[in-house]
């Protein structure tokens, strides 16, 4: 049952994603969605695609900064770190939520003789600072669209995200919370898992000495979210959506917050629902809003494709150097 339960949960999430997406597509009228996408202007789309490269560079940069807790002598070469980042990002396209890609990244880094606790902590901090940047931008978005502040789903998402960020801050800077976490770790069933979690907690605590780097990564993460808003704006321009840029700054962070919810597979379905609901408030027709949601998700997949190329090239190199 232990092996079957995660599989069943994954299948359930894929089913929910497919069912929700199919229902929303039906509500949006498939022919109208296809017509909206077919009539798109490709110049703004090209600008959006170019901006994806910029946000991926920033995402890679912030993880490199978070490797500061690893002893410089034990730190892998930059080229190897970049390969791990991009390949794991590509692998995360096919794994449940973003956690699957994070697991691949931590495992791959540990295989390069990096302490396992440091590898997991670096990926964990990268993820949580990314979540914190979405929270910051979502609060800005809620300030721009105050009429949405009474929506229970938005308020609940903000509350849960704020709690996760607060716990992370306390794990780093509070010895009391760190001790409590260590006590909870002792309740885990396997000794190997307990040891791994203790090493990870110790590595997370070491970030307390690197406040400048944490601020740097948070600023870079916020810049990534700004780029994503601008990407959505240019996608909307390509589809002929006539709403101002500040509307995207109000809606996209809140949509990204909804996509973080572990309800479906990789945010598929929830992203379509969020785009339709939010942009419907601005008077955007359902077919156009649905097309925008699909293009926004597709843009993220396009940004992951360099990892596929690196994976294929590295496998080819290994096969050529392997003994007969």
C-alpha positions as CSV (number, residue, x, y, z in Angstrom):
1,X,0.0,0.0,0.0
2,X,3.0,2.3,0.7
3,X,4.0,2.2,-2.9
4,X,0.5,2.2,-4.3
5,X,-0.7,5.3,-2.4
6,X,1.6,7.9,-4.0
7,X,0.8,6.4,-7.4
8,X,-2.9,6.6,-6.8
9,X,-2.5,10.2,-5.6
10,X,-0.5,11.1,-8.8
11,X,-3.1,9.4,-11.0
12,X,-5.9,11.2,-9.2
13,X,-4.2,14.6,-9.7
14,X,-3.7,13.8,-13.4
15,X,-7.3,12.8,-13.6
16,X,-8.4,16.1,-11.9
17,X,-6.2,18.1,-14.2
18,X,-7.5,16.4,-17.4
19,X,-11.1,16.6,-16.2
20,X,-10.9,20.3,-15.1
21,X,-9.0,21.3,-18.3
22,X,-11.5,19.4,-20.5
23,X,-14.5,21.0,-18.8
24,X,-13.0,24.5,-19.0
25,X,-12.2,24.0,-22.7
26,X,-15.8,22.9,-23.3
27,X,-17.1,25.9,-21.5
28,X,-14.8,28.1,-23.6
29,X,-15.9,26.5,-26.9
30,X,-12.9,24.7,-28.5
31,X,-13.4,26.2,-32.0
32,X,-13.4,29.7,-30.5
33,X,-10.2,28.9,-28.6
34,X,-8.5,27.6,-31.7
35,X,-9.6,30.7,-33.6
36,X,-8.2,33.0,-30.9
37,X,-4.9,31.2,-31.0
38,X,-4.7,31.0,-34.8
39,X,-5.3,34.7,-35.1
40,X,-2.5,35.6,-32.7
41,X,0.2,38.1,-33.7
42,X,3.6,36.4,-33.5
43,X,5.8,39.4,-32.8
44,X,4.6,39.8,-29.2
45,X,4.8,36.1,-28.8
46,X,8.5,36.1,-29.8
47,X,9.2,38.8,-27.2
48,X,7.5,36.6,-24.5
49,X,9.6,33.6,-25.6
50,X,12.8,35.7,-25.5
51,X,12.0,36.8,-21.9
52,X,11.8,33.1,-20.9
53,X,15.5,32.8,-21.5
54,X,16.1,35.8,-19.2
55,X,14.1,34.3,-16.3
56,X,15.8,30.9,-16.7
57,X,19.2,32.6,-16.4
58,X,18.0,34.4,-13.2
59,X,16.7,31.1,-11.8
60,X,20.0,29.4,-12.4
61,X,21.9,32.3,-10.9
62,X,19.9,32.3,-7.7
63,X,20.7,28.6,-7.1
64,X,24.4,29.1,-7.7
65,X,24.3,31.8,-5.0
66,X,22.6,29.4,-2.6
67,X,25.5,27.0,-3.0
68,X,27.4,29.4,-0.6
69,X,27.0,26.9,2.3
70,X,29.1,24.4,0.4
71,X,32.9,24.5,1.0
72,X,34.5,26.1,-2.1
73,X,36.9,23.2,-2.3
74,X,33.9,20.7,-2.5
75,X,31.8,22.9,-4.8
76,X,31.2,21.3,-8.3
77,X,32.3,23.2,-11.4
78,X,29.9,25.8,-12.6
79,X,29.3,23.9,-15.9
80,X,28.2,20.8,-13.9
81,X,25.9,22.9,-11.7
82,X,24.3,24.5,-14.7
83,X,23.8,21.1,-16.4
84,X,22.1,19.8,-13.2
85,X,19.8,22.8,-13.0
86,X,18.6,22.8,-16.6
87,X,18.2,19.0,-16.9
88,X,16.3,18.8,-13.6
89,X,14.1,21.7,-14.7
90,X,13.3,19.7,-17.9
91,X,12.7,16.5,-15.9
92,X,10.3,18.4,-13.6
93,X,8.0,19.0,-16.6
94,X,7.0,15.4,-16.4
95,X,7.0,14.9,-12.6
96,X,4.3,15.8,-10.1
97,X,4.4,19.5,-9.2
98,X,7.7,21.2,-9.0
99,X,8.9,18.9,-6.2
100,X,9.8,16.2,-8.7
101,X,12.3,18.4,-10.4
102,X,13.7,19.6,-7.1
103,X,14.3,16.0,-6.0
104,X,16.2,15.3,-9.2
105,X,18.3,18.4,-8.7
106,X,19.2,17.6,-5.1
107,X,20.0,13.9,-6.0
108,X,22.2,14.9,-8.9
109,X,24.1,17.5,-6.9
110,X,24.7,14.9,-4.1
111,X,26.1,12.5,-6.7
112,X,28.9,15.1,-7.3
113,X,30.3,14.4,-3.8
114,X,28.3,17.2,-2.2
115,X,27.0,16.6,1.3
116,X,23.4,15.4,0.9
117,X,22.2,17.8,3.6
118,X,23.7,20.8,1.8
119,X,22.3,19.6,-1.6
120,X,18.8,19.3,-0.2
121,X,19.0,22.5,1.8
122,X,20.1,24.5,-1.3
123,X,17.2,23.2,-3.3
124,X,14.8,23.7,-0.4
125,X,15.9,27.4,0.1
126,X,15.7,28.0,-3.7
127,X,12.1,26.7,-3.7
128,X,11.0,28.6,-0.6
129,X,12.6,31.9,-1.7
130,X,10.7,31.5,-5.0
131,X,7.5,30.9,-3.0
132,X,8.3,34.0,-1.0
133,X,8.7,36.1,-4.2
134,X,5.3,34.9,-5.4
135,X,3.8,35.9,-2.1
136,X,5.4,39.4,-2.3
137,X,4.1,39.8,-5.8
138,X,0.7,38.4,-4.9
139,X,0.3,40.9,-2.1
140,X,1.2,43.7,-4.6
141,X,-1.4,42.2,-7.0
142,X,-4.0,42.2,-4.2
143,X,-3.2,45.8,-3.5
144,X,-3.9,46.6,-7.2
145,X,-7.1,44.6,-7.3
146,X,-8.5,45.2,-3.8
147,X,-12.0,44.0,-4.9
148,X,-10.5,40.5,-4.8
149,X,-9.4,40.8,-1.1
150,X,-12.6,39.2,0.1
151,X,-12.2,36.0,-2.0
152,X,-11.8,33.1,0.4
153,X,-9.6,31.0,-1.9
154,X,-7.1,33.9,-2.4
155,X,-7.0,34.7,1.3
156,X,-6.5,31.0,2.2
157,X,-3.7,30.7,-0.4
158,X,-2.0,33.8,1.0
159,X,-2.3,32.5,4.5
160,X,-0.8,29.1,3.8
161,X,2.0,30.6,1.7
162,X,2.8,33.1,4.5
163,X,2.9,30.3,7.1
164,X,5.3,28.3,5.0
165,X,7.6,31.3,4.5
166,X,7.5,32.1,8.2
167,X,8.4,28.5,9.2
168,X,11.3,28.6,6.8
169,X,12.6,31.9,8.3
170,X,12.2,30.5,11.9
171,X,14.1,27.3,10.9
172,X,17.0,29.4,9.8
173,X,17.2,32.1,12.5
174,X,15.4,30.6,15.6
175,X,17.3,28.0,17.7
176,X,14.1,27.1,19.5
177,X,12.2,26.3,16.3
178,X,15.2,24.4,15.0
179,X,15.3,22.3,18.2
180,X,11.6,21.6,17.9
181,X,12.1,20.5,14.3
182,X,14.9,18.2,15.4
183,X,12.5,16.7,18.0
184,X,9.9,16.1,15.3
185,X,12.6,14.4,13.2
186,X,13.2,11.9,15.9
187,X,9.6,10.6,15.4
188,X,10.4,9.6,11.8
189,X,10.3,5.8,11.3
190,X,13.7,5.1,9.7
191,X,17.1,5.9,11.2
192,X,18.5,6.7,7.7
193,X,15.7,9.2,7.1
194,X,16.2,10.8,10.5
195,X,19.9,11.2,9.8
196,X,19.2,12.8,6.4
197,X,16.7,15.2,7.9
198,X,19.1,16.2,10.7
199,X,21.9,16.9,8.2
200,X,19.4,19.0,6.1
201,X,18.2,21.0,9.1
202,X,21.8,21.7,10.1
203,X,22.5,22.9,6.5
204,X,19.4,25.1,6.5
205,X,20.6,26.7,9.8
206,X,23.9,27.6,8.2
207,X,22.1,30.1,5.9
208,X,21.8,32.4,9.0
209,X,25.4,33.4,8.3
210,X,24.6,34.3,4.7
211,X,22.0,37.0,5.0
212,X,23.3,39.1,2.1
213,X,23.1,36.0,-0.2
214,X,19.5,35.4,0.9
215,X,18.5,38.9,0.2
216,X,20.2,38.6,-3.2
217,X,18.3,35.5,-4.1
218,X,15.0,36.9,-2.9
219,X,15.5,40.0,-5.1
220,X,16.4,37.8,-8.1
221,X,13.3,35.7,-7.4
222,X,11.1,38.8,-7.4
223,X,12.7,39.8,-10.7
224,X,11.8,36.4,-12.1
225,X,8.1,37.0,-11.2
226,X,8.2,40.4,-12.8
227,X,9.5,38.8,-16.0
228,X,6.7,36.3,-15.9
229,X,4.1,39.1,-15.6
230,X,5.6,40.8,-18.6
231,X,5.7,37.5,-20.5
232,X,1.9,37.1,-19.9
233,X,1.4,40.7,-21.0
234,X,3.1,40.1,-24.4
235,X,1.2,36.8,-24.8
236,X,-2.0,38.8,-24.2
237,X,-0.9,41.4,-26.7
238,X,-0.4,38.7,-29.2
239,X,-3.9,37.4,-28.6
240,X,-5.4,40.9,-28.9
241,X,-6.3,41.3,-25.2
242,X,-6.7,45.0,-24.7
243,X,-6.0,45.4,-20.9
244,X,-3.3,47.6,-19.4
245,X,0.0,46.2,-18.0
246,X,-1.0,46.9,-14.4
247,X,-3.9,44.4,-14.8
248,X,-1.4,41.7,-15.4
249,X,0.6,42.8,-12.4
250,X,-2.6,42.5,-10.4
251,X,-3.7,39.1,-11.7
252,X,-0.6,37.0,-12.7
253,X,1.0,36.7,-9.2
254,X,-2.4,35.6,-7.8
255,X,-2.7,33.1,-10.7
256,X,0.8,31.8,-9.9
257,X,-0.2,31.4,-6.3
258,X,-3.2,29.3,-7.4
259,X,-0.8,27.2,-9.6
260,X,1.3,26.4,-6.5
261,X,-1.7,24.6,-4.9
262,X,-1.0,20.8,-5.0
263,X,-4.4,20.0,-6.5
264,X,-3.6,18.9,-10.0
265,X,-0.6,17.8,-12.0
266,X,1.9,20.7,-12.5
267,X,-0.8,23.3,-12.1
268,X,-2.7,22.1,-15.3
269,X,-6.4,22.8,-14.8
270,X,-6.0,25.1,-11.9
271,X,-4.0,27.6,-14.1
272,X,-6.8,27.5,-16.7
273,X,-9.5,28.0,-14.1
274,X,-7.5,30.9,-12.6
275,X,-6.9,32.6,-15.9
276,X,-10.6,32.3,-16.9
277,X,-11.8,33.7,-13.5
278,X,-9.3,36.6,-13.1
279,X,-9.3,37.8,-16.7
280,X,-13.1,37.3,-16.9
281,X,-13.2,40.1,-14.2
282,X,-11.4,42.4,-16.7
283,X,-14.0,41.5,-19.5
284,X,-11.8,39.1,-21.5
285,X,-13.8,36.5,-23.4
286,X,-13.5,32.9,-22.2
287,X,-11.9,31.5,-25.4
288,X,-9.2,34.2,-25.4
289,X,-8.5,33.8,-21.7
290,X,-8.3,30.0,-22.1
291,X,-5.8,30.4,-25.0
292,X,-3.8,32.8,-22.9
293,X,-3.6,30.2,-20.1
294,X,-2.5,27.4,-22.4
295,X,0.2,29.7,-24.0
296,X,1.5,30.7,-20.6
297,X,1.9,27.1,-19.5
298,X,3.5,26.2,-22.9
299,X,5.9,29.1,-22.5
300,X,7.2,27.5,-19.3
301,X,7.7,24.1,-21.1
302,X,9.6,25.9,-23.8
303,X,11.9,27.4,-21.2
304,X,12.6,23.8,-20.0
305,X,13.7,22.6,-23.4
306,X,17.4,23.5,-23.1
307,X,17.6,20.9,-20.4
308,X,16.4,18.3,-22.8
309,X,19.2,19.2,-25.2
310,X,21.8,19.0,-22.4
311,X,20.5,15.6,-21.3
312,X,20.7,14.2,-24.8
313,X,24.2,15.6,-25.4
314,X,25.5,14.3,-22.0
315,X,24.0,10.8,-22.6
316,X,25.7,10.7,-26.1
317,X,29.0,11.6,-24.5
318,X,28.7,8.9,-21.8
319,X,27.8,6.3,-24.4
320,X,30.9,7.2,-26.5
321,X,33.2,7.0,-23.5
322,X,31.7,3.9,-22.0
323,X,33.9,0.7,-22.3
324,X,32.7,-1.8,-24.9
